[in-house]
Amino acid sequence: MRIALFTNLIAYALVVGQPLAYIVFLGKAQRALSAPAYIELRQRINAVMNRRVPVVYLGAIAAGLVLLALSLRSRDWTVLVTAAVALLCLLLDLVLMMRENVPINGVMDRWSTTSYPEDWEHYRTRWFAVFRSRQVLLLVGFSSVLAGAVFR
């Protein structure tokens, strides 16, 4: 159980790292960029994220499922509840990402630094609005699995 908790914490930390970085510095920095700078940065981030995020999320989901199964088997109700909350938050985040942020990323990936719509800021604002909801979900989920590890 301790290894499963540790693995779940590490996997979740990899997922929650990006939202935390946006809270601390990336969000404000990106909002201050000009259109060409923002587009280039977003496209470079997307290229890396498209390769790595699926692996990180699959690992976190797998770790969450293992922790859920082990806590159910051992009747560790504190860990079961906190792991379930964490997994639910992770899955809801994934749904929001796929339904909202990924399509916006796809639109922005088709722009160039010299050819983009006049309302480009609308896309950035919408992306950040959805991402704020995802940040809340991931912080609640990470806090939940952390609480399960500490208070079990």
Contacts in CASP RR format, 6 or more apart in sequence:
PFRMAT RR
TARGET T0000
AUTHOR 0000-0000-0000
METHOD contacts of the structure
MODEL  1
MRIALFTNLIAYALVVGQPLAYIVFLGKAQRALSAPAYIELRQRINAVMN
RRVPVVYLGAIAAGLVLLALSLRSRDWTVLVTAAVALLCLLLDLVLMMRE
NVPINGVMDRWSTTSYPEDWEHYRTRWFAVFRSRQVLLLVGFSSVLAGAV
FR
1 70 0 8 1.000
1 71 0 8 1.000
1 74 0 8 1.000
1 76 0 8 1.000
1 79 0 8 1.000
4 63 0 8 1.000
4 66 0 8 1.000
4 67 0 8 1.000
4 70 0 8 1.000
5 67 0 8 1.000
5 79 0 8 1.000
5 145 0 8 1.000
5 148 0 8 1.000
5 149 0 8 1.000
5 152 0 8 1.000
6 149 0 8 1.000
7 63 0 8 1.000
7 66 0 8 1.000
7 67 0 8 1.000
8 60 0 8 1.000
8 63 0 8 1.000
8 64 0 8 1.000
8 66 0 8 1.000
8 67 0 8 1.000
8 83 0 8 1.000
8 86 0 8 1.000
8 145 0 8 1.000
9 145 0 8 1.000
9 146 0 8 1.000
9 149 0 8 1.000
10 63 0 8 1.000
11 56 0 8 1.000
11 59 0 8 1.000
11 60 0 8 1.000
11 62 0 8 1.000
11 63 0 8 1.000
11 64 0 8 1.000
12 60 0 8 1.000
12 63 0 8 1.000
12 86 0 8 1.000
12 90 0 8 1.000
12 141 0 8 1.000
12 142 0 8 1.000
12 145 0 8 1.000
13 142 0 8 1.000
14 56 0 8 1.000
14 60 0 8 1.000
15 56 0 8 1.000
15 57 0 8 1.000
15 60 0 8 1.000
15 90 0 8 1.000
15 93 0 8 1.000
15 138 0 8 1.000
15 142 0 8 1.000
16 138 0 8 1.000
16 139 0 8 1.000
16 141 0 8 1.000
16 142 0 8 1.000
19 131 0 8 1.000
19 134 0 8 1.000
19 135 0 8 1.000
19 138 0 8 1.000
19 139 0 8 1.000
20 139 0 8 1.000
22 131 0 8 1.000
22 135 0 8 1.000
23 135 0 8 1.000
27 128 0 8 1.000
30 38 0 8 1.000
30 41 0 8 1.000
30 42 0 8 1.000
30 124 0 8 1.000
31 124 0 8 1.000
31 128 0 8 1.000
33 41 0 8 1.000
35 113 0 8 1.000
35 116 0 8 1.000
35 120 0 8 1.000
35 121 0 8 1.000
36 113 0 8 1.000
36 114 0 8 1.000
36 116 0 8 1.000
37 113 0 8 1.000
38 120 0 8 1.000
38 124 0 8 1.000
39 108 0 8 1.000
39 111 0 8 1.000
39 112 0 8 1.000
39 113 0 8 1.000
39 116 0 8 1.000
39 120 0 8 1.000
40 113 0 8 1.000
42 105 0 8 1.000
42 108 0 8 1.000
42 109 0 8 1.000
43 108 0 8 1.000
43 109 0 8 1.000
43 111 0 8 1.000
46 105 0 8 1.000
46 106 0 8 1.000
46 108 0 8 1.000
46 109 0 8 1.000
57 90 0 8 1.000
57 94 0 8 1.000
60 90 0 8 1.000
61 87 0 8 1.000
61 90 0 8 1.000
61 91 0 8 1.000
61 94 0 8 1.000
64 83 0 8 1.000
64 86 0 8 1.000
64 87 0 8 1.000
64 90 0 8 1.000
64 145 0 8 1.000
65 87 0 8 1.000
67 79 0 8 1.000
67 83 0 8 1.000
67 145 0 8 1.000
68 80 0 8 1.000
68 83 0 8 1.000
68 84 0 8 1.000
68 87 0 8 1.000
70 76 0 8 1.000
71 77 0 8 1.000
71 79 0 8 1.000
71 80 0 8 1.000
71 83 0 8 1.000
72 80 0 8 1.000
76 152 0 8 1.000
78 148 0 8 1.000
78 151 0 8 1.000
78 152 0 8 1.000
79 148 0 8 1.000
79 149 0 8 1.000
79 152 0 8 1.000
82 144 0 8 1.000
82 145 0 8 1.000
82 147 0 8 1.000
82 148 0 8 1.000
83 144 0 8 1.000
83 145 0 8 1.000
83 148 0 8 1.000
85 140 0 8 1.000
85 141 0 8 1.000
85 144 0 8 1.000
86 141 0 8 1.000
86 142 0 8 1.000
86 144 0 8 1.000
86 145 0 8 1.000
89 137 0 8 1.000
89 138 0 8 1.000
89 140 0 8 1.000
89 141 0 8 1.000
89 144 0 8 1.000
90 137 0 8 1.000
90 138 0 8 1.000
90 141 0 8 1.000
92 137 0 8 1.000
93 134 0 8 1.000
93 137 0 8 1.000
93 138 0 8 1.000
96 130 0 8 1.000
96 133 0 8 1.000
96 134 0 8 1.000
96 137 0 8 1.000
97 134 0 8 1.000
100 126 0 8 1.000
100 127 0 8 1.000
100 130 0 8 1.000
101 127 0 8 1.000
101 130 0 8 1.000
101 131 0 8 1.000
101 134 0 8 1.000
104 123 0 8 1.000
104 126 0 8 1.000
104 127 0 8 1.000
104 130 0 8 1.000
105 127 0 8 1.000
107 123 0 8 1.000
108 123 0 8 1.000
108 127 0 8 1.000
111 117 0 8 1.000
111 120 0 8 1.000
117 123 0 8 1.000
END
